[in-house]
Amino acid sequence: MADNTGKATDDLRLRKLNVTAPSALAARFIQAGVIDDGVNLANTCGELGTGSFSWLARFDTTNNKLTTGGAPPSDDPFNVGYCFVNQTIGGLPVAPVTVNMTQSSDGTWASDVIPKLYVPIYINGDPNNVVVLPLTQSKLTGVLLSADGEHAGGAGNCIGSYNPNGVGAPTTGGTCPDQDPSACERWLTNGALGGFITLKEANAVNVVTLGKSLCVLLTGGSSTADGGTQCATNPDGSVTAQGDFCSTTDAPGGCADSYWLAATFAASAVTITDGSTVAACNGSAVGGGDAGAD
């Protein structure tokens, strides 16, 4: 959607996010119906999504800095591009975060740990209906910035690669649903991210399409309240159900108040503007009501 050749930074938008953990988010229904549907563009480039989940990454390979965060839906991804959301949504400071990054001998990049990153998802592309994904102690690793093969300058226009054989038009007999990595996945990933989601924060995120909180989804509804829409809590406000990760020790098991999130991703070049004229980016919009809380 853009060309980073000659730019001071490599600006990209995630075009594929393959969740591998936790199992609840890696399930095909969530991967295809929520994640893929939001990441895929709306009736553009053979994609039939909503474009409601835009995760941006700006790589400054000169100063070894990574800036990442979410963006509202764009009416014109090719000519206008995207802007980082920088506003308070439901009491949460949703804004891009900048951290240092290092390059390994194999050419891949890894970021420092990002203490807290709030990534907004605009349900069905509605700027007033926002669910905020709360990530803690997240990190990007094994990220290979590559040229797309068309630019002699070697600009970082891609993370991973685009597989044109993964697009099948009905008029040519194609049936690829872009949901089978072994057969016809449209985007081949070449970067990974990890972090954890606390169950307490997840309990405040309402997954509208499912009619329950993210906490209930993650725990499989093992202990619920409010008719199954929320996770049950203890008198101290902690969630009764347990996850597979501990936020206080930053390690598996232990207090089990969180779930570890892991995913691989692909990305392609986009234009990232300063967002000064976009209400959802410059802080002038009333953002999303309750950030997904019931």
C-alpha positions as CSV (number, residue, x, y, z in Angstrom):
1,M,0.0,0.0,0.0
2,A,3.1,2.2,0.1
3,D,6.8,2.3,-0.6
4,N,9.4,2.9,2.1
5,T,12.2,3.5,-0.3
6,G,14.0,6.7,0.6
7,K,12.1,7.1,3.9
8,A,13.8,7.6,7.3
9,T,11.7,4.9,8.7
10,D,10.0,1.7,7.5
11,D,6.3,2.1,8.2
12,L,4.2,-1.1,8.1
13,R,0.8,-2.5,8.9
14,L,0.2,-6.1,10.0
15,R,-1.4,-8.0,7.2
16,K,-1.5,-11.4,9.0
17,L,-1.6,-12.3,12.6
18,N,-1.4,-16.1,13.3
19,V,-2.1,-16.6,17.0
20,T,-0.5,-19.8,18.4
21,A,-1.4,-19.3,22.1
22,P,-3.6,-19.2,24.1
23,S,-5.6,-22.0,22.5
24,A,-8.9,-20.1,22.9
25,L,-7.7,-17.3,20.6
26,A,-5.9,-19.8,18.2
27,A,-9.2,-21.6,17.6
28,R,-10.3,-21.3,14.0
29,F,-13.5,-19.5,14.8
30,I,-11.7,-16.7,16.6
31,Q,-8.7,-16.6,14.2
32,A,-10.9,-16.4,11.1
33,G,-14.0,-14.7,12.4
34,V,-12.4,-12.0,14.6
35,I,-8.7,-11.7,13.9
36,D,-8.5,-12.3,10.2
37,D,-11.8,-10.5,9.5
38,G,-10.4,-7.4,11.2
39,V,-6.9,-7.5,9.8
40,N,-8.0,-8.2,6.2
41,L,-9.0,-5.1,4.2
42,A,-12.5,-4.3,3.2
43,N,-13.2,-5.5,-0.4
44,T,-9.7,-4.7,-1.4
45,C,-6.8,-6.8,-2.8
46,G,-8.9,-9.9,-2.8
47,E,-9.6,-9.5,0.9
48,L,-13.2,-9.5,2.3
49,G,-12.6,-8.3,5.8
50,T,-13.6,-5.2,7.6
51,G,-10.2,-3.5,8.0
52,S,-11.1,-2.8,11.7
53,F,-8.0,-4.2,13.3
54,S,-5.0,-2.2,12.1
55,W,-1.7,-2.8,14.0
56,L,1.1,-0.4,12.9
57,A,4.8,-0.7,13.3
58,R,7.4,1.9,12.5
59,F,11.0,0.6,12.3
60,D,13.7,3.3,12.7
61,T,16.8,1.1,11.7
62,T,19.1,4.1,12.0
63,N,18.4,4.9,15.6
64,N,17.3,1.4,16.5
65,K,13.8,2.4,17.6
66,L,10.5,0.6,17.2
67,T,7.2,2.5,17.5
68,T,4.0,0.4,17.5
69,G,0.3,0.8,18.2
70,G,-3.1,0.7,16.8
71,A,-4.9,2.7,14.1
72,P,-8.5,3.5,13.4
73,P,-10.0,2.2,10.1
74,S,-8.9,4.1,7.0
75,D,-11.2,5.1,4.3
76,D,-8.3,5.2,1.8
77,P,-5.5,2.9,2.8
78,F,-3.5,3.4,-0.4
79,N,-3.6,7.2,-0.8
80,V,-4.2,8.5,2.7
81,G,-2.8,5.7,4.8
82,Y,-3.1,5.3,8.6
83,C,-2.4,7.2,11.8
84,F,-1.6,6.0,15.3
85,V,-4.4,6.3,17.8
86,N,-3.4,8.6,20.6
87,Q,-6.4,9.2,22.9
88,T,-8.0,7.9,26.1
89,I,-10.6,5.2,25.4
90,G,-12.7,4.1,28.3
91,G,-10.1,5.4,30.7
92,L,-7.2,3.6,29.0
93,P,-4.3,5.6,27.5
94,V,-4.3,4.1,24.0
95,A,-1.2,5.5,22.3
96,P,1.8,4.3,20.3
97,V,4.8,3.1,22.4
98,T,8.4,3.5,21.4
99,V,11.2,1.2,22.6
100,N,14.7,0.3,21.6
101,M,15.4,-2.6,19.3
102,T,18.5,-4.6,18.4
103,Q,19.6,-6.5,15.3
104,S,21.0,-10.0,15.4
105,S,23.8,-11.3,13.2
106,D,21.2,-13.0,11.1
107,G,19.6,-9.7,10.2
108,T,16.5,-10.1,12.3
109,W,15.3,-7.4,14.8
110,A,14.0,-7.8,18.4
111,S,12.4,-5.1,20.5
112,D,12.9,-4.4,24.1
113,V,10.0,-5.4,26.4
114,I,7.0,-3.1,26.0
115,P,5.6,-2.7,29.6
116,K,2.0,-2.0,28.5
117,L,0.5,-1.8,25.0
118,Y,-3.2,-1.1,24.4
119,V,-4.2,-2.2,20.9
120,P,-7.7,-1.0,19.7
121,I,-10.0,-3.1,17.6
122,Y,-12.8,-1.1,15.9
123,I,-15.8,-3.5,15.7
124,N,-17.1,-3.6,12.1
125,G,-15.0,-0.5,11.4
126,D,-17.1,1.7,13.7
127,P,-14.9,4.4,15.2
128,N,-17.3,4.7,18.2
129,N,-17.3,0.9,19.0
130,V,-13.8,0.1,20.2
131,V,-12.5,-2.9,22.1
132,V,-9.0,-2.5,23.6
133,L,-6.7,-5.4,23.7
134,P,-4.5,-5.0,26.9
135,L,-1.0,-6.5,26.4
136,T,1.6,-6.6,29.2
137,Q,5.3,-7.2,28.9
138,S,5.1,-7.7,25.2
139,K,8.0,-8.1,22.8
140,L,8.6,-8.5,19.0
141,T,11.3,-10.9,18.0
142,G,12.8,-12.5,14.9
143,V,11.5,-9.7,12.7
144,L,13.1,-9.7,9.2
145,L,12.5,-6.6,7.2
146,S,12.8,-7.3,3.5
147,A,12.4,-5.5,0.2
148,D,9.5,-6.6,-1.9
149,G,11.7,-7.4,-4.9
150,E,10.8,-4.4,-6.9
151,H,12.9,-1.7,-5.3
152,A,16.7,-1.5,-5.8
153,G,17.0,0.5,-2.6
154,G,16.2,-2.5,-0.5
155,A,13.5,-0.7,1.5
156,G,11.8,-2.5,4.3
157,N,8.5,-2.9,2.5
158,C,7.6,-6.3,4.0
159,I,7.8,-8.5,7.0
160,G,7.3,-12.0,5.6
161,S,6.0,-12.3,2.0
162,Y,2.8,-12.2,0.0
163,N,1.7,-15.5,-1.6
164,P,-0.3,-14.7,-4.8
165,N,-1.2,-18.4,-5.1
166,G,-3.2,-17.9,-1.9
167,V,-5.7,-15.7,-3.6
168,G,-8.4,-17.5,-5.6
169,A,-11.2,-15.7,-7.4
170,P,-14.4,-17.6,-7.9
171,T,-14.4,-16.5,-11.6
172,T,-11.2,-18.5,-12.1
173,G,-12.2,-21.5,-10.0
174,G,-10.4,-20.4,-6.9
175,T,-11.7,-21.6,-3.5
176,C,-8.9,-20.6,-1.1
177,P,-10.3,-19.3,2.2
178,D,-6.9,-18.0,3.4
179,Q,-7.2,-20.2,6.5
180,D,-4.9,-23.2,5.7
181,P,-1.2,-22.3,6.2
182,S,-0.2,-25.6,4.6
183,A,-2.1,-25.0,1.4
184,C,-3.0,-21.5,0.5
185,E,-2.3,-18.9,3.1
186,R,-2.1,-15.5,1.6
187,W,0.6,-14.0,3.8
188,L,3.7,-15.9,5.0
189,T,4.9,-14.7,8.3
190,N,8.5,-13.7,9.3
191,G,8.2,-12.2,12.8
192,A,6.9,-13.2,16.2
193,L,5.4,-11.4,19.2
194,G,4.7,-12.5,22.8
195,G,3.2,-11.0,25.9
196,F,0.5,-11.7,28.5
197,I,-3.0,-10.7,29.2
198,T,-4.1,-10.5,32.8
199,L,-7.5,-12.1,33.4
200,K,-8.6,-9.1,35.4
201,E,-8.0,-6.8,32.5
202,A,-9.5,-9.3,30.1
203,N,-12.7,-9.4,32.2
204,A,-13.3,-5.8,31.3
205,V,-13.1,-6.5,27.6
206,N,-16.4,-7.4,26.0
207,V,-16.2,-9.4,22.9
208,V,-19.3,-8.1,21.2
209,T,-19.7,-10.8,18.6
210,L,-19.6,-13.5,21.3
211,G,-21.6,-11.7,24.0
212,K,-19.1,-12.4,26.7
213,S,-15.9,-11.0,28.1
214,L,-12.4,-11.9,26.8
215,C,-11.8,-13.5,30.2
216,V,-14.7,-15.9,29.7
217,L,-13.3,-16.8,26.3
218,L,-9.8,-17.4,27.5
219,T,-10.8,-19.5,30.5
220,G,-13.4,-21.5,28.6
221,G,-16.2,-20.3,30.9
222,S,-14.8,-22.3,33.8
223,S,-16.1,-19.9,36.5
224,T,-18.6,-17.2,35.4
225,A,-20.9,-14.6,36.7
226,D,-23.7,-12.3,35.3
227,G,-25.3,-15.1,33.3
228,G,-22.0,-16.4,31.9
229,T,-20.9,-13.0,30.4
230,Q,-18.2,-12.3,33.0
231,C,-15.6,-14.3,34.9
232,A,-16.4,-14.7,38.5
233,T,-14.2,-12.8,40.9
234,N,-12.9,-13.1,44.5
235,P,-13.6,-10.6,47.2
236,D,-10.3,-8.8,46.4
237,G,-11.3,-8.4,42.8
238,S,-9.1,-11.1,41.4
239,V,-10.6,-13.5,38.9
240,T,-11.5,-16.9,40.3
241,A,-10.5,-18.9,37.2
242,Q,-6.8,-19.5,36.5
243,G,-4.6,-19.0,33.4
244,D,-1.3,-20.4,32.4
245,F,1.0,-17.5,33.3
246,C,1.8,-15.3,36.4
247,S,2.0,-11.5,36.0
248,T,3.9,-11.0,39.3
249,T,6.8,-13.4,38.4
250,D,6.6,-13.0,34.6
251,A,6.8,-16.7,34.3
252,P,4.5,-19.7,33.4
253,G,2.3,-21.1,36.2
254,G,2.7,-19.6,39.6
255,C,-0.2,-17.2,40.5
256,A,-1.9,-18.1,37.2
257,D,-3.6,-14.8,36.9
258,S,-2.9,-14.3,33.2
259,Y,-2.6,-16.0,29.8
260,W,0.4,-16.0,27.6
261,L,-0.1,-14.7,24.1
262,A,2.1,-15.8,21.2
263,A,1.7,-15.1,17.5
264,T,3.6,-14.8,14.2
265,F,2.9,-12.0,11.8
266,A,3.4,-10.6,8.4
267,A,3.3,-6.9,7.4
268,S,3.4,-4.6,4.4
269,A,4.4,-1.0,3.8
270,V,1.8,1.7,4.5
271,T,1.8,5.5,4.8
272,I,1.6,6.6,8.5
273,T,0.5,10.2,8.9
274,D,0.7,12.4,12.0
275,G,-3.1,12.1,12.4
276,S,-3.5,15.8,13.2
277,T,-6.8,16.0,11.2
278,V,-8.2,12.6,12.3
279,A,-10.4,12.8,15.4
280,A,-9.8,9.2,16.4
281,C,-6.0,9.8,16.3
282,N,-5.5,13.3,17.7
283,G,-7.5,12.8,20.9
284,S,-10.4,15.0,20.0
285,A,-12.8,12.0,19.5
286,V,-14.9,10.5,22.3
287,G,-13.4,7.1,22.2
288,G,-15.4,4.0,22.2
289,G,-17.4,4.4,25.4
290,D,-16.1,1.8,27.8
291,A,-13.2,0.2,26.0
292,G,-15.2,-3.0,25.9
293,A,-16.3,-3.1,29.5
294,D,-19.9,-4.3,30.1
